[in-house]
Amino acid sequence: MTPTFTRFTLAYISRRFLSTTACRLSKKVAVVGAGPSGFYTSLNLLKDNDPSLQIDMFERNPCPFGLVRYGVAPDHPEVKNCQERFQDTRKDERFKYYGNVTVGIDLKLKELYDNYDIVVYAYGSNKENKLGIPGEDDHPGIINSKAFVGWYNGSPEYKDLDPPLDKVKSVVIIGNGNVAIDIARVLLAPIESHWKMTDISRHAIEQLRKSKVEKVTIVARKGFLESKFTNKEFKELFELYKEGVYFGGWPKQKFVTLQDLKLGRVDKRRLSLVNKYKGLLEKENAGGKTPRRVWYLDYLKSPIGFKVNRADPELLEEVIFRDNSIKIERIPNTRSYRSIITPTEGFSSINCQLVIPSIGYKCKPLPEFKKLGIPFDEKKGVIPNVDGKVIGRNDSYCVGWVANGSRGNINSTVMTSGLLAEIIQEQLNAKNNNIDKPGRKVTEELLGKRNVNVVNWDDWTTIEAFEKMKGKESGKPMEKVTDFKEMLNICK
């Protein structure tokens, strides 16, 4: 009997055939960037146990882990625990790490598209937001937070920064996110009791030992309710009173109305921290003790200029601000408030020798984006996307800061990376073009022809073991290698 096929049967057979074909074809994914978002996306893709999957990760630095390695404060080792999870990729032959490979230079972006089914952009921010004030880029008394954080975290890019802390008594940090709080802790917390046993860089320890910093003022353009730091980080700064670092207060006249607001839980907790700790300095002074190191909060100030120190031109004398006014309104049918910030005709200044702007970071487009039709929002510093899928491209995805801007934490990264991996997996499983792209076979041929000194996962493990050995000698978890050439010499 000749079989008869309904439309449903034919569709079912077609789907089964395509599915079987897709399983036979290799599924090649290139991940650009070896930070948390890139690793979490890769780990989630590998969960599927699909033997046809290949993931190749490319990182311009020899060492992986991005922000976790060079951005997380040294006294937050618990945040860095995710590195152990990332090590799981080493056990999976479907994953391969290519360190010391710059996409756009060592490998052209077009070559990734030629050799991989999907490209995932997971690189982080590579430039800081600017204040837009003359002198901020070329005066040694103004150091952006990206450079300062990289310096104390042992990034080879900033090992020669040499901030003049031995000549500075007062520092102004412009911005009030978690990074600003981290920087304040680094400047004020005692070396021996707080930093000596962390993985802070050796050169930072040496410089901080010479530091004369006694006062740090954290300044923001908006009001207290708009503060970007978390209450956890805020409390850590307050708790430094146990190590001789005290909260000096804030301009009371700006915040009397806060006591009368019906605040939500987070804001109420934040205000309660201020009320709890603000009297400790007064008690110390009343007891005849004068704390050497004090930090302050100030709000409603927009920086407009710097005045150079006449006695030492490499330092500043003061920062000049335009004062802002604030109007707080209740958002209807909620417990939340919105603040309307308006510039005034008033001006003020804060005496200091060093300024550290900390107003966020931006990603930059890769060199071939425009040529290949990869969209990029220069103003926001992100790749336009819908749920991680690059707008206008079926073979491109993005995750992390290049997708969402410099916000969020490890927990939000875990969530967004997991969701993106599901979307990518669906597309890979539906692959039906019968094209088996070569992936790492051609990639390694290209890198070999160009004599690129690739750092693989075993090489990185060698570097890591060396760092831990050096750290053990001085009672630290690790002593990071701060020179790219030395890294390559260690592992080759």
C-alpha positions in Angstrom: 0.0 0.0 0.0 1.3 3.4 -0.9 1.5 5.6 2.3 -0.5 8.8 2.4 0.9 11.9 4.1 -1.2 14.6 5.6 0.2 18.1 5.8 0.7 17.5 9.6 2.7 14.3 8.9 4.9 16.0 6.4 5.6 18.9 8.7 6.4 16.5 11.5 8.9 14.6 9.3 10.4 17.8 8.1 11.0 19.0 11.7 12.5 15.6 12.7 14.8 15.7 9.7 16.0 19.2 10.4 16.4 18.4 14.1 18.5 15.4 13.3 20.6 17.4 10.8 21.1 20.1 13.4 22.3 17.5 15.9 24.9 16.3 13.4 26.2 19.8 12.6 28.6 21.4 15.0 27.3 24.5 16.7 30.1 27.1 17.0 29.8 30.0 19.4 32.4 32.8 19.8 32.4 34.8 23.0 34.2 38.1 23.0 35.2 38.9 26.6 36.1 36.8 29.6 34.3 38.5 32.4 31.4 37.2 34.5 28.7 37.7 31.9 30.8 35.8 29.3 31.5 32.9 31.6 28.0 32.6 33.0 26.6 32.5 29.5 29.1 29.8 28.5 28.4 27.7 31.6 24.7 27.8 30.9 25.2 26.8 27.3 27.4 23.9 28.4 24.7 22.6 30.7 22.8 21.2 27.7 25.5 18.5 27.3 25.2 18.8 23.5 28.3 17.1 22.1 28.1 19.2 18.9 28.6 22.5 20.8 31.8 24.4 20.7 32.4 27.6 22.6 35.6 29.7 22.1 36.2 32.6 24.4 38.5 35.5 23.4 40.0 37.9 25.9 42.5 40.8 25.2 44.2 40.3 28.5 46.2 37.1 29.3 44.1 36.6 32.4 40.4 35.9 32.5 37.6 37.1 34.8 37.6 40.8 33.9 35.8 42.9 36.5 36.0 40.2 39.2 39.8 40.2 39.0 40.4 43.9 38.4 37.3 45.7 39.6 36.1 44.0 42.8 37.5 45.6 46.0 40.3 43.5 47.6 38.3 43.3 50.9 35.4 41.6 49.2 36.8 38.1 48.5 33.3 36.6 48.8 32.3 38.3 45.5 35.3 36.7 43.8 34.2 33.2 44.7 32.5 33.0 41.3 36.0 32.4 39.8 35.9 28.9 41.2 32.6 28.3 39.3 34.2 29.6 36.1 37.1 27.1 36.5 34.5 24.4 35.7 34.8 25.3 32.0 38.3 23.9 32.1 36.9 20.4 32.5 34.8 20.6 29.3 36.6 20.0 26.0 33.8 21.8 24.2 35.1 25.1 25.7 38.4 26.8 24.9 39.9 30.0 26.2 42.1 32.3 24.1 43.7 34.9 26.2 46.0 37.7 25.0 43.9 37.8 21.8 42.4 41.2 20.8 39.4 40.8 18.5 39.8 43.5 15.8 43.6 43.2 15.8 44.8 39.6 16.3 41.5 38.3 14.9 39.3 40.3 12.6 35.6 40.4 13.7 34.6 39.3 10.2 36.7 36.2 10.7 34.7 35.3 13.7 31.5 35.6 11.7 33.0 33.5 8.9 34.0 30.7 11.3 31.3 30.7 14.0 27.5 30.4 13.9 27.0 33.0 16.7 29.1 35.8 18.2 28.3 36.8 21.8 29.6 40.2 22.8 30.4 40.1 26.6 33.2 42.6 26.9 33.1 45.2 29.6 33.6 49.0 29.8 36.9 50.3 28.5 36.5 54.0 29.2 35.2 56.1 32.0 32.4 58.8 31.8 33.7 62.3 31.7 32.9 65.4 33.8 33.4 67.6 30.7 35.7 70.0 32.6 39.0 71.3 31.2 42.0 69.7 32.8 40.3 66.4 33.9 42.4 64.3 31.4 45.8 65.8 31.9 46.3 67.0 35.4 48.0 64.6 37.9 45.7 65.8 40.6 42.7 64.3 38.8 42.6 60.5 38.6 39.5 58.8 37.1 38.1 55.9 39.2 38.8 53.3 36.5 42.5 54.0 36.7 42.6 54.2 40.5 40.6 51.0 40.9 42.8 49.2 38.3 45.9 50.5 40.2 45.1 49.1 43.6 43.7 45.9 42.0 46.9 45.1 40.1 45.9 45.8 36.5 49.0 45.9 34.3 47.4 48.9 32.5 47.6 51.1 35.6 50.6 49.7 37.5 52.6 52.9 36.8 49.8 55.3 37.9 51.6 56.5 41.1 49.0 58.7 42.7 50.6 61.4 44.9 49.1 60.2 48.1 52.2 61.1 50.1 51.4 64.8 49.4 47.6 64.7 49.7 45.6 65.3 52.9 42.1 65.9 51.4 40.5 63.9 48.6 37.1 64.6 46.8 35.4 61.7 45.2 32.8 62.9 42.6 30.0 60.3 42.4 28.3 58.1 45.0 28.0 54.6 43.7 29.7 51.5 45.2 32.9 52.2 43.4 33.1 55.6 45.2 32.6 53.8 48.5 35.3 51.3 47.6 37.8 54.1 46.9 37.0 55.8 50.1 37.7 52.6 52.0 41.0 52.1 50.2 42.1 55.7 51.0 41.1 55.6 54.7 41.2 52.1 56.1 44.4 51.2 57.9 46.9 49.1 56.0 47.9 46.6 58.6 44.5 45.8 60.0 42.4 46.0 56.8 44.4 45.6 53.6 47.7 43.8 54.3 46.1 40.3 54.1 44.0 40.9 51.0 45.1 40.6 47.3 45.5 44.4 46.9 48.6 45.1 44.7 52.0 45.4 46.3 52.6 48.8 44.8 49.3 50.1 46.2 50.3 48.9 49.7 53.6 50.7 49.4 52.0 53.9 48.3 49.2 53.7 50.9 51.7 53.3 53.7 53.1 56.7 52.7 49.7 58.3 52.4 48.9 61.5 54.3 45.1 61.4 53.4 43.0 62.4 56.4 39.8 63.6 54.8 37.6 62.1 52.0 34.5 63.9 50.8 32.0 62.0 48.6 30.1 64.5 46.5 27.0 63.9 44.3 25.0 66.0 41.9 21.7 64.7 43.2 20.2 64.1 46.6 20.6 61.5 49.3 17.6 59.4 48.1 19.3 59.1 44.7 22.5 57.6 46.1 23.7 54.7 43.9 25.6 52.8 46.6 24.0 49.8 48.3 23.2 49.9 52.0 25.7 47.0 52.5 28.6 49.0 51.1 27.4 52.1 53.0 27.4 50.3 56.3 30.9 48.9 55.6 32.2 52.5 55.4 30.5 53.4 58.6 31.9 50.4 60.4 35.4 51.6 59.8 35.0 53.6 63.1 36.2 50.3 64.7 39.5 51.0 62.9 39.7 54.7 63.6 37.9 56.1 60.6 34.8 58.2 61.4 31.8 59.7 59.5 32.1 63.5 59.8 28.5 64.2 58.6 26.8 66.1 55.9 25.3 69.6 55.4 22.2 69.3 57.7 20.3 72.2 56.1 19.9 70.1 52.9 18.3 67.1 54.5 16.0 68.1 57.3 12.9 67.3 55.1 14.0 63.6 54.8 13.0 63.0 58.4 9.4 63.9 57.5 9.1 61.6 54.5 7.4 58.2 54.6 10.3 56.4 53.0 10.4 52.9 51.6 12.4 50.1 53.3 15.7 50.7 51.5 15.7 54.4 51.9 14.6 54.2 55.5 17.4 51.8 56.3 19.9 54.1 54.6 18.8 57.1 56.6 18.8 55.0 59.8 22.5 54.2 59.2 23.3 57.9 59.1 21.4 58.6 62.3 23.1 55.6 64.0 26.7 56.6 63.2 26.7 60.3 62.9 27.3 60.9 66.7 30.3 58.7 67.0 32.8 61.4 65.9 31.3 63.9 68.4 31.8 61.3 71.2 35.4 60.8 70.2 36.0 64.5 70.2 34.2 65.0 73.5 36.5 62.3 75.0 39.5 64.2 74.1 40.4 62.1 71.1 40.8 63.6 67.6 40.4 60.9 64.9 43.0 61.2 62.2 40.8 60.0 59.3 37.3 61.3 58.6 34.9 61.0 55.7 32.0 63.2 54.7 29.0 63.2 52.4 27.9 66.2 50.3 25.0 66.5 47.8 23.5 68.8 45.3 26.8 69.9 43.8 27.8 69.8 40.1 31.6 70.3 39.5 32.4 73.0 37.1 36.1 73.6 37.5 39.4 73.0 39.4 41.9 75.4 40.9 45.5 74.3 40.8 47.7 74.4 43.9 50.0 77.3 43.7 52.7 75.7 45.9 52.7 72.4 44.0 51.2 72.6 40.5 50.9 68.8 40.4 48.2 69.0 43.1 44.8 70.8 43.2 43.8 73.5 45.7 40.0 73.2 45.4 37.1 72.0 43.3 34.5 74.5 42.3 30.8 73.5 42.2 27.5 74.9 41.0 25.0 74.3 43.8 21.7 72.6 42.9 18.3 72.7 44.5 16.0 69.7 45.0 12.3 69.3 45.1 11.0 65.9 46.4 7.6 64.7 45.2 5.7 61.6 46.1 4.9 59.4 43.2 1.1 58.8 43.2 -0.1 55.5 44.5 3.4 54.4 45.6 5.7 54.7 48.6 8.4 56.1 46.3 9.6 59.6 45.7 11.1 61.4 42.8 13.5 64.3 43.0 13.7 67.2 40.7 17.2 68.7 40.5 17.6 72.3 39.4 20.9 74.3 39.0 20.9 77.5 41.1 22.9 80.7 40.8 25.0 79.7 43.8 28.6 78.4 43.8 30.7 76.7 46.4 34.1 75.0 46.7 35.8 72.2 48.6 39.5 72.4 49.4 41.4 69.3 48.3 44.6 68.2 46.6 43.2 65.2 44.7 40.0 64.6 42.9 38.7 61.1 41.8 35.7 61.3 39.4 33.6 58.1 39.8 30.6 58.7 37.6 30.3 55.4 35.7 31.9 53.7 32.7 31.1 53.1 29.1 31.9 50.5 26.5 33.3 51.3 23.1 32.4 49.7 19.8 34.8 47.3 18.2 36.7 48.6 15.1 34.6 46.7 12.5 31.1 47.3 14.0 30.2 49.9 11.5 31.5 48.0 8.5 29.7 44.8 9.5 26.4 46.5 10.4 26.6 46.0 14.1 24.7 48.8 15.8 26.2 50.8 18.7 24.7 53.6 20.8 27.7 55.9 21.4 25.9 58.0 24.0 24.9 55.1 26.2 27.9 53.0 25.4 25.8 49.8 24.6 24.9 47.6 21.7 21.2 48.1 21.0 19.4 44.8 21.7 16.2 43.1 22.6 16.7 40.6 25.5 20.3 40.3 24.4 19.7 39.8 20.7 21.5 42.4 18.7 19.0 44.5 16.7 19.1 43.7 13.0 21.3 40.6 13.4 20.4 36.9 13.7 23.9 35.8 14.5 24.8 38.3 17.2 24.1 38.6 20.9 25.3 40.7 23.8 25.3 40.4 27.6 26.7 42.3 30.6 27.7 45.9 30.5 28.0 46.1 26.7 24.3 45.2 26.6 22.9 47.0 29.6 25.4 49.7 30.7 27.6 49.7 33.8 25.0 48.7 36.3 24.0 45.6 38.2 26.0 43.1 40.2 27.0 39.4 40.0 23.4 38.3 40.9 21.9 40.2 38.0 24.6 39.0 35.7 23.8 35.4 36.6 20.1 36.0 35.8 20.6 37.8 32.5 23.3 35.4 31.3 21.0 32.4 32.0 18.2 33.9 30.1 20.4 34.7 27.1 21.8 31.2 27.0 18.3 29.8 26.7 17.6 32.1 23.7 20.9 31.2 22.0 20.3 27.5 22.7 16.9 27.7 20.9 18.5 29.2 17.9 21.3 26.7 17.8 18.9 23.8 18.1 16.9 25.2 15.1 20.0 25.4 12.9 19.0 24.1 9.5 21.3 25.7 6.9 23.5 22.6 6.5 26.6 24.8 6.9 29.2 23.4 9.3 31.4 26.3 10.1 35.1 25.4 11.0 35.3 27.3 14.3 38.5 26.9 16.2 40.3 24.9 13.5 40.6 28.0 11.3 40.9 30.3 14.3 44.1 28.5 15.5 45.5 28.5 12.0 45.0 32.3 11.7 46.5 33.0 15.2 49.5 30.7 14.4 50.2 32.4 11.1 50.1 35.8 12.8 52.4 34.6 15.6 50.0 35.6 18.3 51.2 34.6 21.8 47.9 32.9 22.9 47.4 32.2 26.6 45.3 29.0 27.0 43.6 27.7 30.1 46.7 25.7 31.2 48.8 28.8 30.8 46.4 30.8 32.9 46.5 28.1 35.6 50.3 28.4 35.6 50.1 32.2 36.1 47.5 31.7 38.9 49.6 29.1 40.7 52.6 31.5 40.6 50.5 34.4 42.0 49.2 32.2 44.8 52.8 31.1 45.6 54.0 34.7 45.8 51.0 35.6 47.9 51.7 32.9 50.4 55.2 34.3 50.9 53.7 37.5 52.3 50.5 36.0 53.9 48.2 37.1 51.1 45.7 35.0 49.1 47.7 36.0 46.0 50.1 38.6 44.7 48.9 39.5 41.2 51.5 39.8 38.4 51.2 43.3 37.2 53.2 43.1 34.0 51.9 41.5 30.7 55.4 40.4 29.6 56.0 38.7 32.9 52.7 36.9 32.6 53.7 35.5 29.3 57.2 34.5 30.5 55.7 32.7 33.4 53.5 30.5 31.3 55.7 29.8 28.3 
